[in-house]
């Protein structure tokens, strides 16, 4: 079977799992389980907590002991079990514990799936920069399909969304064992290696290089913005149901579908990444991403599901640029800037900085901001999180703007082919 098609299936399922709950879980917890904004933020922070060490640990294991495709399968099977367990919980503590374990085994699979894809393409003599983005775009298609499934079935306000995610995780867990082998690279001088090398931690030596260190620091700062609209976007749109002028609008009734325009936008911007990277270089691509986040949050702050619907739609379109130009381009930059023997570990470090430290700070920080400006009220038989949502979004605008300006002044990367040795 064509290797590109096999990798497309892998990417489709990889992100279908995430799309089944990432966008809609906030509304389920806020409206159905009545968790407060900080509690909701803590659930999304689990991805950051897991990413602090799990991608790095799994990357080390994949580099040193277990082939990446097998490790990918094991992680998804374990994740499926705990997603199903979480679906039966209605109290904060047990549900939090189940979701924490599930994401501990999901987050490493993002970098592991990239490693599996890069390895398979390289074995076939294909150009990673040219051929990977069109494959990765099917991951976004999978994410969108999951969102639409959850929305049109009405699962977005119930635990059934976690059933859907668990089923997809189990399917990918089994499928991963059929993917091309990622042979472990062992040096002839392995016996003379230091303890750091033996544990596979050499990727952290990348911080000795100024450009890589600054890149990772700003990856962390921008990573704080990645989950804000995922955590609170649907909760924000659902709050308009408390207003009779907006209650019956499409943007409220099918808020997840509206939010899925963000992922549709991703499919277009992913395909543009090779052009932008080669033409402008990583610094300018990252800057474009940062200013796109400014627009993303700002349009949320002034838009609404009525006459301001076009602003929300524009915000969804901008998201594709904001997310892809940072996430995918950053992954490719790390791949091209590290030695082959530590690539999986290096991808793990990138995940730690963005979906780890950055996501933890962003999730808890955003939770505090949302709780400061909003409150929960009952309208009819339902509870909604209402209040001064625009002010909350404008706080996020200011944060993204400051990060972008400082990055432009501090990051001195020159656009030329360069390999950074670990």
C-alpha positions, 0 to 999 in steps of 0.5 A: 500500500502507498506509504503516503496513504498509510500515513494519511490514515495515521494522521486522520485518526491521530487528530480525530481522537483529539477533535472528538473532545478538545473543543466541546469538553469545556461546554460539557463541563461548564453547562452540564457538570457545572464546573467553574472556569478555573476547574475547566482550565485545569482539565486543559492544563492536564495536557500541559502537565503531561507534556512537561515530561511524557513526550520527552520520556517517550521520545527517549524511549523511542530513540533508545529502546522501543521502536516509535511505531510500537510505542505509538500503538501502546500509548493510544491503547492505554489512552483509550481505556482512560478516556472511557473511564473518564466518560463515567465520571461526573465529579471533578476529582475522579474525572480529572484523574482519568483525563490526566492519565489519558492525556499523559499517553496521548500528548507523546503521540503527537511527536511520536506520530511525526517521528514515524512519518518523517522516518517513513518518508525518509526511507522512501527518499521523499522530501519531508518539507515538501511531502509531510504537510499534505499528509499532515493536513489529513490530521486536520480533516480528521479533527474536523470530522470528529467535531462535526460528529460530536456537534450534529449528534448532540454529543457536545453536551454529554460524555458520549464525546469521550466514547467517540474519542476512545473508539478512535484511539483504540483503532489507531493503537492497533493500526500503529503496529502495522506502520513501517519500522522506526529502526533505533540508531545506536552509535558504535561508541555507545559504550563510551557515552556519558550518563546523559547520552545513555539516557537519551537526554542529549537533546537538551544540549540544544539550549546551548545554542542561542538561537535554539534556546530563544526559539524554545523560550518563545515557543513556550510563551506562544504555547500559552495561547494555543489552548485558550480558545479551545478551552473557552471558545465553545463556552463563550459561544454557548453563553449567547444562548442566555440572550434571546437575540442570539439563542436561536442563531446558528453560531449558538446552536452549532457552535462546534461547527462554527469553531470547526472553520478554524480547522478548515482554515488549517488545511489551507495554511498547512499547504502554504507552509513550505512556501512561507518557510522557504521564502521568509524563514522561521522568524518571519513565519513565527511573527506572522503566527503571533500577530495572527493570535492577536487578531484571533483573540481581538475578533472574539472580543468584538464579535457575536453570533448575530450581526458580528458573526462575520468577525467570528468567522474571520477569527476562525480563518485567522486561527489556521495561520496562527496555529499552523505557522507556529506548530507545524513550522516549529516542528519542521524547524526542530527536525531540520536543526537536530542530529538524526540520533536525537530527533525524537527527543528533540521533538519531545523537548519542543512539546515540553516547551509548547504543550507543556510549560506553555500550556500549563501557564496558559490554561491556569492563567486563562482560567483566572482571567475568565473567572475574573470577568464572568460568572455562572447564571441559570436561564431556564433549565440550563446554566451558562457562563456569562459576563464581560467576555470582551474584556477577557479576550482583550487581556489575551490580545495584549499578551500576544501582542507583547510576546510578538514585539519582544520576539521581533527584537530578541530573536536574531535567527538568519534565514539560511540552511543551518544544522545545530548540533546537539 
